[in-house]
């Protein structure tokens, strides 16, 4: 007869570096880190099994430290709360899309906590955000022909420039442009 597996209380991620993990020379330090990794692994497996309570637990433990990490990654000049929330939402969505395919890649044997895994996903999302911003700025420069956005242009030049700009859009952006912007009066009617 097997002894029941002990139930570990999952520690909160709000302190990303608990004292037990910071100092591996402290008595029991490696055991404590191992216990944290085991708890994170179990929690991730519960999430993958579709337990709503497990998702709530991960969110409650890791959301605030994730937001702080995203703020740091963006830098003080770009850490708009709305942008931070948007990137955090993209991280959470990335974990659940495709039946948790990304979360299934979490491997505690690498020695990283679940919050560290979430921060890695956030880092990718922040990089995507900056790439999108660069592409948007490049398209805007093309659309304005290198002149400041506030400088007026004649109608023929504007039509030609707009045509060039539309060619730089992705298929989805072009579809949105054609469905919602092209040919509609500025008042939004039509």
C-alpha positions as CSV (number, residue, x, y, z in Angstrom):
1,X,0.0,0.0,0.0
2,X,1.4,3.4,-1.0
3,X,1.4,6.3,1.4
4,X,-0.7,9.2,0.2
5,X,1.4,11.9,-1.4
6,X,1.7,14.9,1.0
7,X,-0.2,17.9,0.0
8,X,2.0,20.9,-0.3
9,X,0.7,24.4,0.3
10,X,1.6,26.3,-2.9
11,X,3.7,29.3,-1.9
12,X,2.7,32.7,-3.2
13,X,4.7,34.2,-6.1
14,X,4.4,37.7,-4.7
15,X,7.9,37.4,-3.3
16,X,9.7,36.2,-6.4
17,X,12.9,35.3,-4.5
18,X,11.9,33.8,-1.1
19,X,14.7,33.7,1.5
20,X,14.8,29.9,1.2
21,X,15.7,30.1,-2.5
22,X,18.0,33.1,-2.3
23,X,20.6,31.4,-0.1
24,X,21.2,27.8,-1.1
25,X,23.8,27.4,1.7
26,X,21.1,27.9,4.3
27,X,20.1,24.6,5.9
28,X,17.3,23.1,3.9
29,X,17.6,25.7,1.2
30,X,17.8,23.3,-1.7
31,X,14.9,21.2,-0.3
32,X,12.8,24.4,0.0
33,X,13.5,25.3,-3.6
34,X,12.7,21.8,-4.7
35,X,9.4,21.9,-2.8
36,X,8.6,25.2,-4.5
37,X,9.3,23.7,-7.9
38,X,7.3,20.6,-7.2
39,X,4.3,22.8,-6.0
40,X,4.6,24.9,-9.2
41,X,4.7,21.7,-11.3
42,X,1.6,20.3,-9.7
43,X,-0.2,23.6,-10.1
44,X,0.7,23.8,-13.8
45,X,-0.5,20.2,-14.3
46,X,-3.8,21.1,-12.6
47,X,-4.2,24.0,-14.9
48,X,-3.5,21.8,-17.9
49,X,-6.1,19.4,-16.6
50,X,-8.6,22.2,-16.8
51,X,-9.2,22.9,-13.1
52,X,-10.6,26.5,-12.9
53,X,-9.5,26.7,-9.2
54,X,-5.9,26.0,-10.3
55,X,-6.0,28.9,-12.8
56,X,-7.4,31.2,-10.1
57,X,-4.6,30.1,-7.8
58,X,-1.9,30.9,-10.5
59,X,-3.5,34.2,-11.3
60,X,-3.8,35.2,-7.6
61,X,-0.2,34.2,-6.9
62,X,1.5,35.5,-10.0
63,X,-0.5,38.3,-11.6
64,X,0.9,41.2,-9.5
65,X,4.6,40.2,-9.8
66,X,4.0,39.7,-13.5
67,X,2.7,43.3,-13.8
68,X,5.7,44.6,-11.9
69,X,8.0,42.6,-14.2
70,X,6.3,44.0,-17.3
71,X,6.6,47.5,-16.0
72,X,10.3,47.0,-15.5
73,X,10.7,45.5,-19.0
74,X,8.9,48.4,-20.6
75,X,11.0,51.0,-18.8
76,X,9.8,54.0,-16.8
77,X,9.0,56.1,-19.9
78,X,6.7,53.4,-21.5
79,X,5.1,51.7,-18.5
80,X,1.6,53.0,-19.2
81,X,-0.8,51.0,-16.9
82,X,-3.0,50.2,-19.9
83,X,-0.1,48.9,-21.9
84,X,1.1,46.8,-18.9
85,X,-2.4,45.3,-18.5
86,X,-2.6,44.6,-22.3
87,X,0.7,42.8,-22.3
88,X,-0.2,40.8,-19.1
89,X,-3.5,39.8,-20.8
90,X,-1.5,38.6,-23.8
91,X,0.7,36.5,-21.5
92,X,-2.4,34.9,-19.8
93,X,-4.0,34.3,-23.2
94,X,-0.7,32.7,-24.5
95,X,-0.9,30.2,-21.7
96,X,-4.4,29.0,-22.4
97,X,-4.5,29.1,-26.2
98,X,-4.1,25.9,-28.1
99,X,-5.2,23.9,-25.0
100,X,-2.3,25.1,-22.9
101,X,0.4,24.1,-25.4
102,X,2.7,26.9,-24.1
103,X,2.1,26.1,-20.4
104,X,2.8,22.4,-21.1
105,X,6.3,23.5,-22.0
106,X,6.9,24.6,-18.4
107,X,9.6,22.3,-17.0
108,X,10.5,22.7,-13.3
109,X,13.5,20.4,-13.8
110,X,15.2,23.4,-15.4
111,X,15.2,25.0,-11.9
112,X,12.8,27.9,-12.7
113,X,9.7,28.7,-10.9
114,X,6.4,29.2,-12.7
115,X,6.5,32.9,-12.2
116,X,9.9,32.9,-14.0
117,X,8.3,31.0,-16.9
118,X,5.5,33.7,-17.0
119,X,8.1,36.4,-17.0
120,X,9.8,34.7,-20.0
121,X,6.5,34.7,-21.9
122,X,6.1,38.4,-20.9
123,X,9.5,39.2,-22.3
124,X,8.5,37.8,-25.6
125,X,5.3,39.7,-25.6
126,X,7.1,43.0,-24.8
127,X,9.5,42.3,-27.7
128,X,6.5,41.8,-30.0
129,X,5.0,45.0,-28.8
130,X,8.2,47.0,-29.6
131,X,8.5,45.3,-33.0
132,X,4.8,46.3,-33.7
133,X,5.6,49.9,-32.7
134,X,8.6,50.0,-35.0
135,X,6.5,48.7,-37.9
136,X,3.7,51.2,-37.2
137,X,6.2,54.1,-37.1
138,X,7.8,53.0,-40.3
139,X,4.4,52.8,-42.0
140,X,3.5,56.2,-40.7
141,X,6.7,57.7,-42.1
142,X,5.9,56.1,-45.5
143,X,2.3,57.4,-45.3
144,X,3.4,60.9,-44.6
145,X,6.2,60.8,-47.1
146,X,8.9,61.8,-44.6
147,X,7.1,65.1,-43.6
148,X,5.7,65.8,-40.1
149,X,2.1,64.5,-39.7
150,X,0.7,68.0,-39.2
151,X,1.9,69.3,-42.6
152,X,-1.0,69.5,-45.1
153,X,-0.7,67.8,-48.5
154,X,-2.7,68.3,-51.6
155,X,-5.5,65.8,-52.5
156,X,-3.5,64.1,-55.3
157,X,-0.4,63.6,-53.2
158,X,-2.6,62.4,-50.2
159,X,-4.3,59.8,-52.4
160,X,-1.0,58.5,-53.8
161,X,0.5,58.5,-50.3
162,X,-2.5,56.7,-48.9
163,X,-2.3,54.1,-51.6
164,X,1.3,53.4,-50.8
165,X,0.5,53.2,-47.1
166,X,-2.3,50.7,-47.7
167,X,0.2,48.5,-49.4
168,X,2.3,48.3,-46.3
169,X,-0.6,47.0,-44.2
170,X,-1.0,43.3,-43.2
171,X,-4.0,41.5,-44.7
172,X,-6.0,41.9,-41.5
173,X,-5.2,45.6,-41.2
174,X,-6.0,46.1,-44.9
175,X,-9.4,44.4,-44.3
176,X,-10.1,46.6,-41.3
177,X,-9.2,49.7,-43.3
178,X,-11.4,48.7,-46.2
179,X,-14.3,47.7,-44.1
180,X,-14.3,50.5,-41.6
181,X,-12.3,53.5,-42.9
182,X,-12.2,53.6,-46.7
183,X,-15.0,55.6,-48.2
184,X,-16.7,56.5,-44.9
185,X,-17.2,60.2,-43.9
186,X,-15.1,61.4,-41.0
187,X,-18.3,61.7,-38.9
188,X,-18.5,57.9,-38.8
189,X,-21.8,57.6,-40.7
190,X,-22.4,55.8,-43.9
